[in-house]
Amino acid sequence: SRKVLPHQQLVSEFVEQLINRMFKFAAEYQLINRMFKPNIKMIKKRNEDLISRDYLERDTENPKTFKYVA
């Protein structure tokens, strides 16, 4: 199964999952969600690592779109 996401949506989902894992209580989630500023360079680096490990691949027609490889 493959899931295709534009870069911005991939980053948004990554940040949301990170926050959910860090803070499981609703009140903390709302506070942290407003305050949390992800390091975009680190996210890009992690994406490149996932590409090199064959978990993600870039769409050949649109390099800002990623495909999850299952």
Predicted model as a PDB file, atoms N, CA, C, CB and O in Angstrom, pLDDT in the B-factor column:
MODEL        1                                                                  
ATOM      1  N   SER A   1       0.840  -1.169   0.000  1.00 44.00           N  
ATOM      2  CA  SER A   1       0.000   0.000   0.000  1.00 44.00           C  
ATOM      3  C   SER A   1       0.892   1.240   0.000  1.00 44.00           C  
ATOM      4  CB  SER A   1      -0.959  -0.007   1.215  1.00 44.00           C  
ATOM      5  O   SER A   1       1.929   1.264   0.662  1.00 44.00           O  
ATOM      6  N   ARG A   2       0.487   2.262  -0.739  1.00 54.00           N  
ATOM      7  CA  ARG A   2       1.247   3.515  -0.809  1.00 54.00           C  
ATOM      8  C   ARG A   2       0.364   4.672  -0.410  1.00 54.00           C  
ATOM      9  CB  ARG A   2       1.817   3.742  -2.221  1.00 54.00           C  
ATOM     10  O   ARG A   2      -0.835   4.697  -0.690  1.00 54.00           O  
ATOM     11  N   LYS A   3       0.977   5.616   0.242  1.00 87.00           N  
ATOM     12  CA  LYS A   3       0.296   6.847   0.597  1.00 87.00           C  
ATOM     13  C   LYS A   3       1.127   7.989   0.035  1.00 87.00           C  
ATOM     14  CB  LYS A   3       0.099   6.980   2.152  1.00 87.00           C  
ATOM     15  O   LYS A   3       2.338   8.042   0.248  1.00 87.00           O  
ATOM     16  N   VAL A   4       0.492   8.886  -0.670  1.00 88.00           N  
ATOM     17  CA  VAL A   4       1.182  10.006  -1.306  1.00 88.00           C  
ATOM     18  C   VAL A   4       0.793  11.287  -0.579  1.00 88.00           C  
ATOM     19  CB  VAL A   4       0.835  10.097  -2.828  1.00 88.00           C  
ATOM     20  O   VAL A   4      -0.386  11.583  -0.389  1.00 88.00           O  
ATOM     21  N   LEU A   5       1.828  12.050  -0.174  1.00 88.00           N  
ATOM     22  CA  LEU A   5       1.593  13.293   0.555  1.00 88.00           C  
ATOM     23  C   LEU A   5       2.480  14.409   0.026  1.00 88.00           C  
ATOM     24  CB  LEU A   5       1.838  13.091   2.051  1.00 88.00           C  
ATOM     25  O   LEU A   5       3.655  14.181  -0.264  1.00 88.00           O  
ATOM     26  N   PRO A   6       1.931  15.616  -0.104  1.00 90.00           N  
ATOM     27  CA  PRO A   6       2.787  16.773  -0.386  1.00 90.00           C  
ATOM     28  C   PRO A   6       3.673  17.053   0.828  1.00 90.00           C  
ATOM     29  CB  PRO A   6       1.929  18.029  -0.744  1.00 90.00           C  
ATOM     30  O   PRO A   6       3.337  16.685   1.953  1.00 90.00           O  
ATOM     31  N   HIS A   7       4.787  17.698   0.589  1.00 87.00           N  
ATOM     32  CA  HIS A   7       5.765  17.954   1.647  1.00 87.00           C  
ATOM     33  C   HIS A   7       5.137  18.610   2.878  1.00 87.00           C  
ATOM     34  CB  HIS A   7       6.880  18.832   1.114  1.00 87.00           C  
ATOM     35  O   HIS A   7       5.377  18.165   4.000  1.00 87.00           O  
ATOM     36  N   GLN A   8       4.353  19.642   2.687  1.00 88.00           N  
ATOM     37  CA  GLN A   8       3.779  20.365   3.820  1.00 88.00           C  
ATOM     38  C   GLN A   8       2.870  19.472   4.658  1.00 88.00           C  
ATOM     39  CB  GLN A   8       3.002  21.579   3.329  1.00 88.00           C  
ATOM     40  O   GLN A   8       2.876  19.551   5.887  1.00 88.00           O  
ATOM     41  N   GLN A   9       2.094  18.626   3.997  1.00 89.00           N  
ATOM     42  CA  GLN A   9       1.214  17.719   4.738  1.00 89.00           C  
ATOM     43  C   GLN A   9       2.029  16.663   5.485  1.00 89.00           C  
ATOM     44  CB  GLN A   9       0.213  17.040   3.784  1.00 89.00           C  
ATOM     45  O   GLN A   9       1.677  16.282   6.601  1.00 89.00           O  
ATOM     46  N   LEU A  10       3.108  16.194   4.876  1.00 86.00           N  
ATOM     47  CA  LEU A  10       3.992  15.235   5.531  1.00 86.00           C  
ATOM     48  C   LEU A  10       4.580  15.841   6.806  1.00 86.00           C  
ATOM     49  CB  LEU A  10       5.119  14.794   4.573  1.00 86.00           C  
ATOM     50  O   LEU A  10       4.596  15.194   7.853  1.00 86.00           O  
ATOM     51  N   VAL A  11       5.058  17.069   6.718  1.00 85.00           N  
ATOM     52  CA  VAL A  11       5.617  17.752   7.886  1.00 85.00           C  
ATOM     53  C   VAL A  11       4.539  17.936   8.957  1.00 85.00           C  
ATOM     54  CB  VAL A  11       6.216  19.124   7.481  1.00 85.00           C  
ATOM     55  O   VAL A  11       4.794  17.710  10.140  1.00 85.00           O  
ATOM     56  N   SER A  12       3.348  18.341   8.550  1.00 85.00           N  
ATOM     57  CA  SER A  12       2.251  18.533   9.514  1.00 85.00           C  
ATOM     58  C   SER A  12       1.908  17.242  10.235  1.00 85.00           C  
ATOM     59  CB  SER A  12       1.007  19.071   8.807  1.00 85.00           C  
ATOM     60  O   SER A  12       1.718  17.242  11.452  1.00 85.00           O  
ATOM     61  N   GLU A  13       1.827  16.144   9.500  1.00 84.00           N  
ATOM     62  CA  GLU A  13       1.522  14.860  10.127  1.00 84.00           C  
ATOM     63  C   GLU A  13       2.645  14.411  11.057  1.00 84.00           C  
ATOM     64  CB  GLU A  13       1.273  13.798   9.059  1.00 84.00           C  
ATOM     65  O   GLU A  13       2.391  13.846  12.120  1.00 84.00           O  
ATOM     66  N   PHE A  14       3.873  14.664  10.655  1.00 82.00           N  
ATOM     67  CA  PHE A  14       5.017  14.324  11.501  1.00 82.00           C  
ATOM     68  C   PHE A  14       4.938  15.071  12.829  1.00 82.00           C  
ATOM     69  CB  PHE A  14       6.342  14.652  10.782  1.00 82.00           C  
ATOM     70  O   PHE A  14       5.089  14.472  13.894  1.00 82.00           O  
ATOM     71  N   VAL A  15       4.704  16.370  12.764  1.00 80.00           N  
ATOM     72  CA  VAL A  15       4.645  17.200  13.969  1.00 80.00           C  
ATOM     73  C   VAL A  15       3.471  16.759  14.848  1.00 80.00           C  
ATOM     74  CB  VAL A  15       4.511  18.705  13.596  1.00 80.00           C  
ATOM     75  O   VAL A  15       3.615  16.665  16.067  1.00 80.00           O  
ATOM     76  N   GLU A  16       2.337  16.495  14.253  1.00 80.00           N  
ATOM     77  CA  GLU A  16       1.165  16.062  15.020  1.00 80.00           C  
ATOM     78  C   GLU A  16       1.439  14.743  15.749  1.00 80.00           C  
ATOM     79  CB  GLU A  16      -0.054  15.909  14.092  1.00 80.00           C  
ATOM     80  O   GLU A  16       1.087  14.597  16.919  1.00 80.00           O  
ATOM     81  N   GLN A  17       2.057  13.798  15.069  1.00 80.00           N  
ATOM     82  CA  GLN A  17       2.381  12.519  15.706  1.00 80.00           C  
ATOM     83  C   GLN A  17       3.407  12.708  16.826  1.00 80.00           C  
ATOM     84  CB  GLN A  17       2.914  11.521  14.663  1.00 80.00           C  
ATOM     85  O   GLN A  17       3.313  12.071  17.875  1.00 80.00           O  
ATOM     86  N   LEU A  18       4.364  13.569  16.602  1.00 76.00           N  
ATOM     87  CA  LEU A  18       5.370  13.834  17.630  1.00 76.00           C  
ATOM     88  C   LEU A  18       4.725  14.418  18.878  1.00 76.00           C  
ATOM     89  CB  LEU A  18       6.446  14.786  17.096  1.00 76.00           C  
ATOM     90  O   LEU A  18       5.013  13.977  19.991  1.00 76.00           O  
ATOM     91  N   ILE A  19       3.865  15.396  18.703  1.00 72.00           N  
ATOM     92  CA  ILE A  19       3.179  16.012  19.838  1.00 72.00           C  
ATOM     93  C   ILE A  19       2.290  14.992  20.552  1.00 72.00           C  
ATOM     94  CB  ILE A  19       2.339  17.216  19.370  1.00 72.00           C  
ATOM     95  O   ILE A  19       2.255  14.951  21.782  1.00 72.00           O  
ATOM     96  N   ASN A  20       1.574  14.171  19.784  1.00 74.00           N  
ATOM     97  CA  ASN A  20       0.699  13.163  20.389  1.00 74.00           C  
ATOM     98  C   ASN A  20       1.488  12.178  21.230  1.00 74.00           C  
ATOM     99  CB  ASN A  20      -0.077  12.416  19.313  1.00 74.00           C  
ATOM    100  O   ASN A  20       1.012  11.747  22.280  1.00 74.00           O  
ATOM    101  N   ARG A  21       2.671  11.817  20.797  1.00 73.00           N  
ATOM    102  CA  ARG A  21       3.492  10.868  21.556  1.00 73.00           C  
ATOM    103  C   ARG A  21       4.103  11.509  22.792  1.00 73.00           C  
ATOM    104  CB  ARG A  21       4.595  10.303  20.674  1.00 73.00           C  
ATOM    105  O   ARG A  21       4.329  10.838  23.800  1.00 73.00           O  
ATOM    106  N   MET A  22       4.368  12.796  22.716  1.00 69.00           N  
ATOM    107  CA  MET A  22       4.996  13.486  23.841  1.00 69.00           C  
ATOM    108  C   MET A  22       3.986  13.826  24.933  1.00 69.00           C  
ATOM    109  CB  MET A  22       5.683  14.756  23.358  1.00 69.00           C  
ATOM    110  O   MET A  22       4.302  13.753  26.120  1.00 69.00           O  
ATOM    111  N   PHE A  23       2.780  14.196  24.533  1.00 68.00           N  
ATOM    112  CA  PHE A  23       1.787  14.685  25.487  1.00 68.00           C  
ATOM    113  C   PHE A  23       0.451  14.010  25.228  1.00 68.00           C  
ATOM    114  CB  PHE A  23       1.645  16.221  25.397  1.00 68.00           C  
ATOM    115  O   PHE A  23      -0.191  14.250  24.206  1.00 68.00           O  
ATOM    116  N   LYS A  24       0.046  13.178  26.148  1.00 66.00           N  
ATOM    117  CA  LYS A  24      -1.163  12.390  25.955  1.00 66.00           C  
ATOM    118  C   LYS A  24      -2.400  13.041  26.552  1.00 66.00           C  
ATOM    119  CB  LYS A  24      -0.979  11.032  26.550  1.00 66.00           C  
ATOM    120  O   LYS A  24      -3.510  12.578  26.288  1.00 66.00           O  
ATOM    121  N   PHE A  25      -2.256  14.081  27.334  1.00 62.00           N  
ATOM    122  CA  PHE A  25      -3.402  14.733  27.959  1.00 62.00           C  
ATOM    123  C   PHE A  25      -3.851  15.910  27.108  1.00 62.00           C  
ATOM    124  CB  PHE A  25      -3.059  15.199  29.390  1.00 62.00           C  
ATOM    125  O   PHE A  25      -3.028  16.675  26.605  1.00 62.00           O  
ATOM    126  N   ALA A  26      -5.154  16.050  26.950  1.00 60.00           N  
ATOM    127  CA  ALA A  26      -5.731  17.059  26.052  1.00 60.00           C  
ATOM    128  C   ALA A  26      -5.283  18.483  26.395  1.00 60.00           C  
ATOM    129  CB  ALA A  26      -7.247  16.982  26.099  1.00 60.00           C  
ATOM    130  O   ALA A  26      -4.945  19.247  25.490  1.00 60.00           O  
ATOM    131  N   ALA A  27      -5.272  18.848  27.653  1.00 63.00           N  
ATOM    132  CA  ALA A  27      -4.886  20.215  28.034  1.00 63.00           C  
ATOM    133  C   ALA A  27      -3.438  20.489  27.662  1.00 63.00           C  
ATOM    134  CB  ALA A  27      -5.093  20.439  29.545  1.00 63.00           C  
ATOM    135  O   ALA A  27      -3.129  21.560  27.140  1.00 63.00           O  
ATOM    136  N   GLU A  28      -2.543  19.537  27.921  1.00 66.00           N  
ATOM    137  CA  GLU A  28      -1.139  19.708  27.551  1.00 66.00           C  
ATOM    138  C   GLU A  28      -0.996  19.783  26.036  1.00 66.00           C  
ATOM    139  CB  GLU A  28      -0.284  18.555  28.112  1.00 66.00           C  
ATOM    140  O   GLU A  28      -0.209  20.579  25.524  1.00 66.00           O  
ATOM    141  N   TYR A  29      -1.748  18.964  25.323  1.00 65.00           N  
ATOM    142  CA  TYR A  29      -1.658  18.943  23.864  1.00 65.00           C  
ATOM    143  C   TYR A  29      -1.978  20.317  23.287  1.00 65.00           C  
ATOM    144  CB  TYR A  29      -2.608  17.886  23.279  1.00 65.00           C  
ATOM    145  O   TYR A  29      -1.246  20.815  22.432  1.00 65.00           O  
ATOM    146  N   GLN A  30      -3.068  20.934  23.747  1.00 67.00           N  
ATOM    147  CA  GLN A  30      -3.459  22.239  23.209  1.00 67.00           C  
ATOM    148  C   GLN A  30      -2.383  23.285  23.475  1.00 67.00           C  
ATOM    149  CB  GLN A  30      -4.793  22.691  23.816  1.00 67.00           C  
ATOM    150  O   GLN A  30      -2.074  24.091  22.598  1.00 67.00           O  
ATOM    151  N   LEU A  31      -1.816  23.280  24.663  1.00 67.00           N  
ATOM    152  CA  LEU A  31      -0.778  24.243  25.022  1.00 67.00           C  
ATOM    153  C   LEU A  31       0.478  24.025  24.180  1.00 67.00           C  
ATOM    154  CB  LEU A  31      -0.440  24.135  26.518  1.00 67.00           C  
ATOM    155  O   LEU A  31       1.007  24.971  23.596  1.00 67.00           O  
ATOM    156  N   ILE A  32       0.949  22.801  24.117  1.00 68.00           N  
ATOM    157  CA  ILE A  32       2.176  22.498  23.381  1.00 68.00           C  
ATOM    158  C   ILE A  32       1.977  22.705  21.886  1.00 68.00           C  
ATOM    159  CB  ILE A  32       2.627  21.059  23.658  1.00 68.00           C  
ATOM    160  O   ILE A  32       2.880  23.185  21.201  1.00 68.00           O  
ATOM    161  N   ASN A  33       0.810  22.350  21.380  1.00 66.00           N  
ATOM    162  CA  ASN A  33       0.540  22.517  19.948  1.00 66.00           C  
ATOM    163  C   ASN A  33       0.684  23.983  19.535  1.00 66.00           C  
ATOM    164  CB  ASN A  33      -0.873  22.005  19.604  1.00 66.00           C  
ATOM    165  O   ASN A  33       1.160  24.267  18.435  1.00 66.00           O  
ATOM    166  N   ARG A  34       0.283  24.906  20.393  1.00 70.00           N  
ATOM    167  CA  ARG A  34       0.417  26.334  20.078  1.00 70.00           C  
ATOM    168  C   ARG A  34       1.847  26.829  20.228  1.00 70.00           C  
ATOM    169  CB  ARG A  34      -0.494  27.152  20.969  1.00 70.00           C  
ATOM    170  O   ARG A  34       2.257  27.753  19.527  1.00 70.00           O  
ATOM    171  N   MET A  35       2.609  26.224  21.132  1.00 71.00           N  
ATOM    172  CA  MET A  35       3.958  26.695  21.434  1.00 71.00           C  
ATOM    173  C   MET A  35       5.050  25.985  20.640  1.00 71.00           C  
ATOM    174  CB  MET A  35       4.228  26.530  22.892  1.00 71.00           C  
ATOM    175  O   MET A  35       6.124  26.549  20.433  1.00 71.00           O  
ATOM    176  N   PHE A  36       4.795  24.776  20.198  1.00 70.00           N  
ATOM    177  CA  PHE A  36       5.820  23.953  19.573  1.00 70.00           C  
ATOM    178  C   PHE A  36       6.205  24.486  18.199  1.00 70.00           C  
ATOM    179  CB  PHE A  36       5.339  22.516  19.458  1.00 70.00           C  
ATOM    180  O   PHE A  36       5.351  24.658  17.329  1.00 70.00           O  
ATOM    181  N   LYS A  37       7.480  24.742  18.014  1.00 75.00           N  
ATOM    182  CA  LYS A  37       8.014  25.208  16.731  1.00 75.00           C  
ATOM    183  C   LYS A  37       9.034  24.180  16.245  1.00 75.00           C  
ATOM    184  CB  LYS A  37       8.665  26.639  16.862  1.00 75.00           C  
ATOM    185  O   LYS A  37      10.162  24.157  16.739  1.00 75.00           O  
ATOM    186  N   PRO A  38       8.661  23.334  15.291  1.00 78.00           N  
ATOM    187  CA  PRO A  38       9.588  22.289  14.841  1.00 78.00           C  
ATOM    188  C   PRO A  38      10.770  22.865  14.077  1.00 78.00           C  
ATOM    189  CB  PRO A  38       8.860  21.281  13.966  1.00 78.00           C  
ATOM    190  O   PRO A  38      10.660  23.911  13.438  1.00 78.00           O  
ATOM    191  N   ASN A  39      11.890  22.181  14.149  1.00 83.00           N  
ATOM    192  CA  ASN A  39      13.079  22.547  13.402  1.00 83.00           C  
ATOM    193  C   ASN A  39      12.951  21.927  12.008  1.00 83.00           C  
ATOM    194  CB  ASN A  39      14.391  22.069  14.135  1.00 83.00           C  
ATOM    195  O   ASN A  39      13.138  20.723  11.835  1.00 83.00           O  
ATOM    196  N   ILE A  40      12.633  22.754  11.031  1.00 83.00           N  
ATOM    197  CA  ILE A  40      12.354  22.267   9.678  1.00 83.00           C  
ATOM    198  C   ILE A  40      13.579  21.589   9.063  1.00 83.00           C  
ATOM    199  CB  ILE A  40      11.892  23.422   8.784  1.00 83.00           C  
ATOM    200  O   ILE A  40      13.436  20.611   8.330  1.00 83.00           O  
ATOM    201  N   LYS A  41      14.773  22.092   9.350  1.00 88.00           N  
ATOM    202  CA  LYS A  41      15.988  21.464   8.817  1.00 88.00           C  
ATOM    203  C   LYS A  41      16.129  20.028   9.316  1.00 88.00           C  
ATOM    204  CB  LYS A  41      17.232  22.280   9.209  1.00 88.00           C  
ATOM    205  O   LYS A  41      16.525  19.138   8.563  1.00 88.00           O  
ATOM    206  N   MET A  42      15.804  19.810  10.585  1.00 86.00           N  
ATOM    207  CA  MET A  42      15.883  18.462  11.142  1.00 86.00           C  
ATOM    208  C   MET A  42      14.835  17.540  10.504  1.00 86.00           C  
ATOM    209  CB  MET A  42      15.694  18.505  12.669  1.00 86.00           C  
ATOM    210  O   MET A  42      15.106  16.366  10.251  1.00 86.00           O  
ATOM    211  N   ILE A  43      13.656  18.073  10.249  1.00 85.00           N  
ATOM    212  CA  ILE A  43      12.614  17.269   9.607  1.00 85.00           C  
ATOM    213  C   ILE A  43      13.042  16.897   8.196  1.00 85.00           C  
ATOM    214  CB  ILE A  43      11.269  18.031   9.578  1.00 85.00           C  
ATOM    215  O   ILE A  43      12.861  15.754   7.776  1.00 85.00           O  
ATOM    216  N   LYS A  44      13.609  17.849   7.458  1.00 86.00           N  
ATOM    217  CA  LYS A  44      14.087  17.551   6.106  1.00 86.00           C  
ATOM    218  C   LYS A  44      15.192  16.498   6.136  1.00 86.00           C  
ATOM    219  CB  LYS A  44      14.596  18.828   5.423  1.00 86.00           C  
ATOM    220  O   LYS A  44      15.231  15.600   5.295  1.00 86.00           O  
ATOM    221  N   LYS A  45      16.086  16.622   7.113  1.00 90.00           N  
ATOM    222  CA  LYS A  45      17.172  15.641   7.250  1.00 90.00           C  
ATOM    223  C   LYS A  45      16.604  14.251   7.524  1.00 90.00           C  
ATOM    224  CB  LYS A  45      18.142  16.055   8.384  1.00 90.00           C  
ATOM    225  O   LYS A  45      17.066  13.256   6.966  1.00 90.00           O  
ATOM    226  N   ARG A  46      15.609  14.202   8.378  1.00 88.00           N  
ATOM    227  CA  ARG A  46      14.965  12.916   8.692  1.00 88.00           C  
ATOM    228  C   ARG A  46      14.252  12.348   7.472  1.00 88.00           C  
ATOM    229  CB  ARG A  46      13.966  13.081   9.851  1.00 88.00           C  
ATOM    230  O   ARG A  46      14.297  11.141   7.236  1.00 88.00           O  
ATOM    231  N   ASN A  47      13.604  13.197   6.706  1.00 88.00           N  
ATOM    232  CA  ASN A  47      12.964  12.732   5.464  1.00 88.00           C  
ATOM    233  C   ASN A  47      13.989  12.122   4.522  1.00 88.00           C  
ATOM    234  CB  ASN A  47      12.233  13.890   4.763  1.00 88.00           C  
ATOM    235  O   ASN A  47      13.748  11.068   3.934  1.00 88.00           O  
ATOM    236  N   GLU A  48      15.130  12.781   4.378  1.00 91.00           N  
ATOM    237  CA  GLU A  48      16.183  12.254   3.503  1.00 91.00           C  
ATOM    238  C   GLU A  48      16.695  10.903   4.016  1.00 91.00           C  
ATOM    239  CB  GLU A  48      17.351  13.262   3.401  1.00 91.00           C  
ATOM    240  O   GLU A  48      16.996  10.002   3.232  1.00 91.00           O  
ATOM    241  N   ASP A  49      16.786  10.779   5.339  1.00 92.00           N  
ATOM    242  CA  ASP A  49      17.191   9.502   5.920  1.00 92.00           C  
ATOM    243  C   ASP A  49      16.169   8.416   5.599  1.00 92.00           C  
ATOM    244  CB  ASP A  49      17.367   9.633   7.441  1.00 92.00           C  
ATOM    245  O   ASP A  49      16.543   7.292   5.264  1.00 92.00           O  
ATOM    246  N   LEU A  50      14.887   8.744   5.699  1.00 91.00           N  
ATOM    247  CA  LEU A  50      13.840   7.766   5.381  1.00 91.00           C  
ATOM    248  C   LEU A  50      13.855   7.398   3.897  1.00 91.00           C  
ATOM    249  CB  LEU A  50      12.459   8.317   5.770  1.00 91.00           C  
ATOM    250  O   LEU A  50      13.546   6.262   3.536  1.00 91.00           O  
ATOM    251  N   ILE A  51      14.206   8.339   3.050  1.00 92.00           N  
ATOM    252  CA  ILE A  51      14.342   8.047   1.613  1.00 92.00           C  
ATOM    253  C   ILE A  51      15.516   7.099   1.392  1.00 92.00           C  
ATOM    254  CB  ILE A  51      14.540   9.360   0.792  1.00 92.00           C  
ATOM    255  O   ILE A  51      15.398   6.129   0.644  1.00 92.00           O  
ATOM    256  N   SER A  52      16.637   7.372   2.033  1.00 95.00           N  
ATOM    257  CA  SER A  52      17.821   6.514   1.845  1.00 95.00           C  
ATOM    258  C   SER A  52      17.589   5.101   2.374  1.00 95.00           C  
ATOM    259  CB  SER A  52      19.038   7.131   2.545  1.00 95.00           C  
ATOM    260  O   SER A  52      18.228   4.152   1.919  1.00 95.00           O  
ATOM    261  N   ARG A  53      16.673   4.961   3.335  1.00 95.00           N  
ATOM    262  CA  ARG A  53      16.366   3.643   3.897  1.00 95.00           C  
ATOM    263  C   ARG A  53      15.157   2.995   3.221  1.00 95.00           C  
ATOM    264  CB  ARG A  53      16.113   3.763   5.394  1.00 95.00           C  
ATOM    265  O   ARG A  53      14.659   1.967   3.680  1.00 95.00           O  
ATOM    266  N   ASP A  54      14.693   3.599   2.131  1.00 93.00           N  
ATOM    267  CA  ASP A  54      13.590   3.071   1.307  1.00 93.00           C  
ATOM    268  C   ASP A  54      12.241   3.009   2.033  1.00 93.00           C  
ATOM    269  CB  ASP A  54      13.946   1.691   0.822  1.00 93.00           C  
ATOM    270  O   ASP A  54      11.429   2.124   1.763  1.00 93.00           O  
ATOM    271  N   TYR A  55      12.009   3.941   2.945  1.00 91.00           N  
ATOM    272  CA  TYR A  55      10.691   4.067   3.563  1.00 91.00           C  
ATOM    273  C   TYR A  55       9.842   5.102   2.823  1.00 91.00           C  
ATOM    274  CB  TYR A  55      10.829   4.454   5.045  1.00 91.00           C  
ATOM    275  O   TYR A  55       8.616   4.998   2.776  1.00 91.00           O  
ATOM    276  N   LEU A  56      10.516   6.099   2.248  1.00 92.00           N  
ATOM    277  CA  LEU A  56       9.865   7.137   1.450  1.00 92.00           C  
ATOM    278  C   LEU A  56      10.569   7.241   0.108  1.00 92.00           C  
ATOM    279  CB  LEU A  56       9.878   8.507   2.188  1.00 92.00           C  
ATOM    280  O   LEU A  56      11.732   6.867  -0.042  1.00 92.00           O  
ATOM    281  N   GLU A  57       9.833   7.756  -0.855  1.00 92.00           N  
ATOM    282  CA  GLU A  57      10.472   8.110  -2.133  1.00 92.00           C  
ATOM    283  C   GLU A  57       9.801   9.376  -2.644  1.00 92.00           C  
ATOM    284  CB  GLU A  57      10.360   6.938  -3.193  1.00 92.00           C  
ATOM    285  O   GLU A  57       8.632   9.641  -2.364  1.00 92.00           O  
ATOM    286  N   ARG A  58      10.570  10.147  -3.397  1.00 92.00           N  
ATOM    287  CA  ARG A  58      10.034  11.367  -4.000  1.00 92.00           C  
ATOM    288  C   ARG A  58       9.265  11.007  -5.267  1.00 92.00           C  
ATOM    289  CB  ARG A  58      11.173  12.382  -4.316  1.00 92.00           C  
ATOM    290  O   ARG A  58       9.641  10.091  -5.999  1.00 92.00           O  
ATOM    291  N   ASP A  59       8.205  11.728  -5.508  1.00 90.00           N  
ATOM    292  CA  ASP A  59       7.446  11.570  -6.745  1.00 90.00           C  
ATOM    293  C   ASP A  59       8.319  12.096  -7.890  1.00 90.00           C  
ATOM    294  CB  ASP A  59       6.057  12.331  -6.677  1.00 90.00           C  
ATOM    295  O   ASP A  59       8.857  13.200  -7.802  1.00 90.00           O  
ATOM    296  N   THR A  60       8.458  11.324  -8.941  1.00 91.00           N  
ATOM    297  CA  THR A  60       9.321  11.740 -10.061  1.00 91.00           C  
ATOM    298  C   THR A  60       8.776  12.956 -10.803  1.00 91.00           C  
ATOM    299  CB  THR A  60       9.491  10.589 -11.040  1.00 91.00           C  
ATOM    300  O   THR A  60       9.544  13.715 -11.393  1.00 91.00           O  
ATOM    301  N   GLU A  61       7.462  13.146 -10.779  1.00 92.00           N  
ATOM    302  CA  GLU A  61       6.865  14.286 -11.475  1.00 92.00           C  
ATOM    303  C   GLU A  61       6.781  15.535 -10.602  1.00 92.00           C  
ATOM    304  CB  GLU A  61       5.485  13.920 -11.963  1.00 92.00           C  
ATOM    305  O   GLU A  61       6.740  16.654 -11.112  1.00 92.00           O  
ATOM    306  N   ASN A  62       6.755  15.336  -9.273  1.00 91.00           N  
ATOM    307  CA  ASN A  62       6.660  16.462  -8.358  1.00 91.00           C  
ATOM    308  C   ASN A  62       7.577  16.201  -7.162  1.00 91.00           C  
ATOM    309  CB  ASN A  62       5.187  16.687  -7.899  1.00 91.00           C  
ATOM    310  O   ASN A  62       7.192  15.475  -6.245  1.00 91.00           O  
ATOM    311  N   PRO A  63       8.774  16.775  -7.154  1.00 88.00           N  
ATOM    312  CA  PRO A  63       9.743  16.494  -6.094  1.00 88.00           C  
ATOM    313  C   PRO A  63       9.314  16.954  -4.691  1.00 88.00           C  
ATOM    314  CB  PRO A  63      11.039  17.143  -6.441  1.00 88.00           C  
ATOM    315  O   PRO A  63       9.953  16.588  -3.705  1.00 88.00           O  
ATOM    316  N   LYS A  64       8.248  17.747  -4.592  1.00 89.00           N  
ATOM    317  CA  LYS A  64       7.754  18.159  -3.276  1.00 89.00           C  
ATOM    318  C   LYS A  64       6.685  17.203  -2.743  1.00 89.00           C  
ATOM    319  CB  LYS A  64       7.191  19.577  -3.348  1.00 89.00           C  
ATOM    320  O   LYS A  64       6.056  17.465  -1.719  1.00 89.00           O  
ATOM    321  N   THR A  65       6.494  16.100  -3.451  1.00 92.00           N  
ATOM    322  CA  THR A  65       5.532  15.094  -3.037  1.00 92.00           C  
ATOM    323  C   THR A  65       6.289  13.813  -2.707  1.00 92.00           C  
ATOM    324  CB  THR A  65       4.462  14.848  -4.140  1.00 92.00           C  
ATOM    325  O   THR A  65       7.208  13.414  -3.421  1.00 92.00           O  
ATOM    326  N   PHE A  66       5.886  13.185  -1.620  1.00 91.00           N  
ATOM    327  CA  PHE A  66       6.555  11.965  -1.158  1.00 91.00           C  
ATOM    328  C   PHE A  66       5.586  10.797  -1.202  1.00 91.00           C  
ATOM    329  CB  PHE A  66       7.113  12.148   0.273  1.00 91.00           C  
ATOM    330  O   PHE A  66       4.381  10.953  -1.004  1.00 91.00           O  
ATOM    331  N   LYS A  67       6.138   9.633  -1.463  1.00 91.00           N  
ATOM    332  CA  LYS A  67       5.352   8.400  -1.456  1.00 91.00           C  
ATOM    333  C   LYS A  67       5.891   7.518  -0.341  1.00 91.00           C  
ATOM    334  CB  LYS A  67       5.411   7.664  -2.848  1.00 91.00           C  
ATOM    335  O   LYS A  67       7.097   7.294  -0.231  1.00 91.00           O  
ATOM    336  N   TYR A  68       4.976   7.025   0.480  1.00 88.00           N  
ATOM    337  CA  TYR A  68       5.346   6.064   1.509  1.00 88.00           C  
ATOM    338  C   TYR A  68       5.429   4.709   0.844  1.00 88.00           C  
ATOM    339  CB  TYR A  68       4.326   6.058   2.699  1.00 88.00           C  
ATOM    340  O   TYR A  68       4.493   4.294   0.160  1.00 88.00           O  
ATOM    341  N   VAL A  69       6.534   4.015   1.035  1.00 88.00           N  
ATOM    342  CA  VAL A  69       6.754   2.700   0.430  1.00 88.00           C  
ATOM    343  C   VAL A  69       6.579   1.652   1.525  1.00 88.00           C  
ATOM    344  CB  VAL A  69       8.181   2.598  -0.237  1.00 88.00           C  
ATOM    345  O   VAL A  69       7.358   1.598   2.476  1.00 88.00           O  
ATOM    346  N   ALA A  70       5.557   0.829   1.382  1.00 67.00           N  
ATOM    347  CA  ALA A  70       5.304  -0.205   2.415  1.00 67.00           C  
ATOM    348  C   ALA A  70       5.893  -1.528   2.001  1.00 67.00           C  
ATOM    349  CB  ALA A  70       3.795  -0.371   2.676  1.00 67.00           C  
ATOM    350  O   ALA A  70       5.783  -2.510   2.735  1.00 67.00           O  
TER     351      ALA A  70                                                      
ENDMDL                                                                          
END                                                                             
